[in-house]
């Protein structure tokens, strides 16, 4: 059975090539997850590091799904959305009963404190809900091989360094990372006959051309994050959304840094940082040498300004975004974005085919 057949069997409501909504913490909640799945993708609720309100988000998603004219078909009556966890902070003992009760189609694991911890999460999830598929996000070949050897995930989300939000400090773009991961997993399969996970591409993918490129690199689908920030379903302020829409030249206007973690008081490991739009806070910290104490004080003052905190030329508020942000130019519904990106692949391939025949 090829990967597309496996995807269709595991997630019967989807349309291929598969588009997935990233489980962006505090941003991708029930409204976005449901709209992405209704459009033939797989939507995820971003539980992140705090699962205390996860139950309410799932209940809201169920209400939205019940209001859908036609039920989305699932395998073994799982819920047609997934849940994403940032494992170094999420509480396993709280999360597992929720997984057992609601049986999401998939759980997405990212940034565990250790491989042993990841194994514990995977084993507990499989016991709680055997039909729930295990997804693991990785950012290096080493991590990919180790994850496949240790827990045999159903899906590997391969994240390149163009991604917005958090990822490895030291990494590669998806254009080189994905083929090398694919080759390493193929080699492992030939040595051990271990089942190969499905590979999905993440990082810098905002529209059909970049999605098509990821398919040629070996992905069976793509993950959208930054593109979905410009949707009504994204739980962000209008100031943040405006910053996304006006930002261009993503390689120059965004940066990977730990400055934003420091200002927000989040304690990621030294192996990780985050890509966001360059703000006055970053300029003051890196270029002007402002003290952490003063920068934090100014940041907290900015928080009280609402949308003004993301103003052009002087705003201090964090706006996580990938280097593909310059390709995000208008607000559309999450479902419309998913359909547009997926259906655009055909046109891209046709143009490539014509050029190849010249």
C-alpha positions in Angstrom: 0.0 0.0 0.0 1.5 3.4 -1.0 1.5 6.4 1.2 -1.6 8.1 -0.4 -3.6 4.9 0.1 -2.4 4.7 3.7 -3.5 8.3 4.3 -6.9 7.7 2.8 -7.4 4.6 4.9 -6.3 6.2 8.1 -8.1 9.5 7.5 -11.1 8.7 5.2 -12.4 12.2 5.0 -9.3 13.7 3.4 -8.5 14.7 -0.1 -5.0 14.4 -1.5 -2.5 15.7 -1.9 -2.9 16.2 1.8 -2.8 19.7 3.5 -2.4 19.8 7.2 -3.0 22.7 9.6 -0.1 23.1 12.0 -1.0 22.8 15.7 0.1 26.4 16.5 -0.1 26.9 20.3 -2.8 29.3 21.4 -3.6 30.0 17.7 -4.9 26.8 16.1 -7.9 25.9 18.2 -11.3 24.3 17.4 -12.5 26.7 14.8 -9.4 26.3 12.6 -9.0 22.6 13.2 -12.6 21.9 12.1 -12.5 24.1 9.0 -9.3 22.5 7.8 -10.7 19.0 8.2 -14.0 20.0 6.6 -12.0 21.1 3.6 -10.4 17.7 3.2 -7.3 18.4 5.2 -6.4 17.4 8.7 -6.8 20.1 11.3 -5.1 20.1 14.7 -5.9 21.8 18.0 -2.6 23.2 19.3 -2.6 22.2 23.0 1.0 23.2 23.3 2.5 23.0 26.7 -0.7 23.7 28.7 -3.5 21.1 28.5 -5.6 22.5 31.2 -8.2 23.9 28.8 -7.9 21.2 26.1 -11.1 19.5 27.1 -13.1 22.7 26.4 -11.5 23.1 23.0 -12.3 19.6 22.0 -15.9 20.0 23.2 -16.2 23.1 21.0 -14.8 21.2 18.1 -17.4 18.5 18.6 -20.1 21.0 18.6 -18.9 22.5 15.3 -18.6 19.1 13.8 -22.1 18.2 14.9 -23.3 21.3 13.1 -21.7 20.2 9.9 -24.4 19.0 7.3 -22.6 15.8 6.5 -20.5 13.9 9.1 -16.9 13.4 8.2 -16.1 9.7 7.8 -13.4 8.4 10.1 -11.7 5.1 10.9 -13.0 3.3 14.0 -15.0 6.4 14.9 -12.1 8.6 15.8 -12.5 12.3 15.9 -11.7 13.8 12.5 -9.1 16.3 13.9 -5.8 15.9 15.8 -4.2 17.3 18.9 -0.7 18.8 19.0 1.5 18.7 22.1 4.7 20.5 23.0 5.9 17.6 25.1 8.6 19.2 27.3 5.8 21.2 28.9 2.6 19.3 28.5 1.3 17.1 31.3 1.1 13.5 30.3 -1.2 12.4 33.2 -3.7 15.1 32.2 -3.5 14.6 28.5 -3.9 10.8 28.3 -7.4 10.6 29.8 -8.5 13.2 27.3 -7.0 11.2 24.4 -8.7 8.1 25.7 -12.1 9.8 26.0 -12.2 11.7 22.7 -10.0 9.5 20.5 -8.5 12.1 18.0 -7.5 10.8 14.6 -3.9 11.8 15.4 -1.7 13.2 18.1 1.3 15.3 17.1 4.4 15.3 19.4 7.1 17.9 19.3 10.2 18.9 21.4 10.2 16.2 24.1 12.5 16.6 27.1 14.1 13.3 26.1 13.7 10.3 23.8 12.6 8.3 26.9 9.8 10.8 27.5 8.7 10.6 23.9 8.5 6.8 24.1 6.4 7.2 27.2 4.0 9.6 25.5 3.7 7.3 22.4 3.1 4.1 24.5 0.5 5.8 26.7 -1.3 7.2 23.7 -1.4 3.9 21.9 -2.8 2.2 25.0 -5.4 4.9 25.6 -6.6 5.1 22.0 -5.2 2.4 19.6 -6.8 3.9 16.6 -5.2 7.3 17.1 -2.1 7.7 14.9 1.2 9.0 16.2 2.8 11.9 14.5 6.3 13.2 15.5 7.9 16.5 14.3 11.6 16.4 13.7 14.2 18.8 12.3 17.2 16.7 11.7 18.2 13.4 10.1 19.6 12.1 13.4 16.3 12.8 15.2 14.3 11.2 12.4 16.2 7.9 12.5 16.1 7.8 16.3 12.4 8.5 16.4 11.6 5.8 13.9 13.8 3.3 15.7 12.4 4.1 19.1 8.7 4.6 18.6 7.8 3.7 14.9 5.5 6.8 14.3 2.8 6.7 11.7 3.9 10.1 10.4 7.1 12.1 10.5 6.6 15.8 10.2 9.9 17.1 8.7 10.4 20.7 9.6 12.9 22.9 7.8 14.4 26.1 9.3 12.2 28.4 7.2 9.3 27.5 9.5 7.8 30.2 11.8 7.7 29.6 15.5 9.9 27.1 17.2 12.4 24.6 15.8 16.0 23.6 16.0 18.6 26.3 16.3 20.8 24.3 13.9 19.1 22.9 10.9 18.5 22.9 7.2 15.8 24.1 4.8 13.2 21.6 3.7 14.8 21.4 0.3 17.8 19.5 1.6 16.4 18.1 4.9 13.5 16.2 3.4 15.4 14.2 0.8 18.1 13.2 3.2 15.5 12.2 5.8 13.7 10.1 3.2 17.0 8.4 2.2 17.9 7.7 5.8 14.4 6.2 6.5 14.6 4.1 3.3 18.0 2.7 4.4 16.7 1.9 7.9 13.8 0.1 6.3 16.0 -2.0 4.1 18.2 -3.0 7.1 15.4 -3.7 9.6 12.2 -4.1 7.6 10.7 -1.6 10.0 7.6 0.1 8.6 8.3 3.4 7.1 6.4 6.5 8.4 4.6 8.8 6.0 6.6 12.0 5.5 5.0 15.4 5.6 6.9 18.7 4.8 6.8 21.8 7.0 8.6 25.1 7.0 8.3 27.8 4.3 5.2 26.3 2.5 2.6 29.0 1.9 1.0 28.2 -1.4 0.7 25.7 -4.3 4.2 26.2 -5.8 6.0 25.5 -2.5 3.7 22.7 -1.8 4.4 21.1 -5.2 8.1 21.4 -4.5 7.8 19.5 -1.3 6.0 16.7 -3.1 8.8 16.3 -5.5 11.2 16.1 -2.6 9.5 13.1 -1.2 6.6 14.4 1.0 3.1 12.9 0.9 1.6 16.2 2.1 2.4 19.5 3.5 1.8 21.5 6.7 0.6 25.1 6.6 1.3 27.4 9.6 2.1 31.0 8.6 -0.5 31.0 5.8 -3.2 30.1 8.2 -2.4 33.1 10.4 -4.2 35.2 7.8 -7.6 33.5 8.3 -10.6 34.5 10.5 -10.2 31.2 12.4 -6.7 32.0 13.7 -7.0 33.0 17.3 -4.7 36.1 17.0 -5.2 39.8 17.3 -5.9 42.0 14.3 -2.6 43.7 14.9 -0.7 40.4 14.6 -2.6 39.6 11.4 -1.9 43.0 9.9 1.8 42.5 10.6 1.7 39.2 8.7 -0.1 40.8 5.7 2.3 43.7 5.3 5.5 41.8 5.8 7.5 41.0 2.6 10.9 39.6 1.8 10.7 37.0 4.6 14.4 36.1 4.5 15.2 39.6 5.5 12.2 40.6 7.6 12.1 37.5 9.8 14.8 36.0 12.1 15.5 32.9 14.2 16.3 34.0 17.7 15.7 33.4 21.4 15.0 37.0 22.1 11.2 36.5 21.9 11.3 33.6 24.3 13.2 35.7 26.8 10.7 38.5 26.5 7.7 36.2 26.8 9.2 34.2 29.6 9.0 30.8 27.9 11.8 28.3 28.8 12.7 26.4 25.7 15.8 24.2 25.6 19.0 25.7 24.2 18.6 23.4 21.1 15.5 25.4 20.0 14.8 29.0 19.0 11.9 30.6 17.0 11.5 32.5 13.8 9.5 35.7 14.0 9.1 39.1 12.3 11.9 41.5 13.3 10.5 43.9 15.9 11.9 46.9 17.8 12.4 44.5 20.7 14.8 42.4 18.6 16.6 45.5 17.3 17.1 46.9 20.8 18.4 43.6 22.1 20.7 42.5 19.3 21.8 45.7 17.6 21.6 48.2 20.4 22.6 46.0 23.3 19.6 46.9 25.5 19.5 45.0 28.8 17.1 42.1 29.2 15.5 43.9 32.1 14.8 47.1 30.2 13.6 45.3 27.1 11.2 43.2 29.1 9.9 46.2 30.9 9.2 47.9 27.5 7.6 44.7 26.2 5.2 44.5 29.1 4.3 48.2 28.5 3.6 47.4 24.9 1.3 44.5 25.8 -1.1 47.1 27.2 -1.4 48.9 23.9 -3.4 46.1 22.1 -3.1 46.0 18.4 -0.8 49.1 18.4 1.9 46.8 19.8 2.3 45.3 16.3 2.5 48.7 14.6 4.8 49.1 11.6 8.1 50.8 12.5 8.5 50.5 16.3 6.1 47.7 17.4 7.6 45.5 20.1 5.1 42.6 20.2 6.2 39.1 19.0 4.8 37.9 15.7 6.0 34.4 14.9 6.1 33.8 11.1 8.0 31.7 8.6 10.2 33.0 5.8 7.3 32.4 3.4 5.3 35.2 5.0 5.8 37.4 2.0 3.6 35.1 0.0 0.7 35.6 2.4 -1.2 38.6 0.9 -4.9 38.3 1.9 -7.2 37.0 4.5 -9.3 33.9 3.5 -11.1 31.3 5.4 -9.0 28.3 6.5 -11.1 25.9 4.5 -10.7 28.1 1.4 -6.9 28.2 1.9 -6.7 24.5 2.2 -8.7 23.9 -1.0 -6.8 26.6 -2.9 -3.4 25.2 -2.0 -4.3 21.6 -2.7 -6.1 22.3 -6.0 -3.3 24.6 -7.2 -0.9 21.7 -7.3 -2.4 20.4 -10.5 -1.8 23.7 -12.4 1.8 23.9 -11.1 2.5 20.3 -12.3 1.0 21.1 -15.7 3.3 24.1 -16.1 6.3 22.1 -15.0 5.4 19.4 -17.5 5.1 21.8 -20.4 8.6 23.3 -19.5 10.1 19.8 -19.3 8.8 19.0 -22.8 10.3 22.1 -24.4 
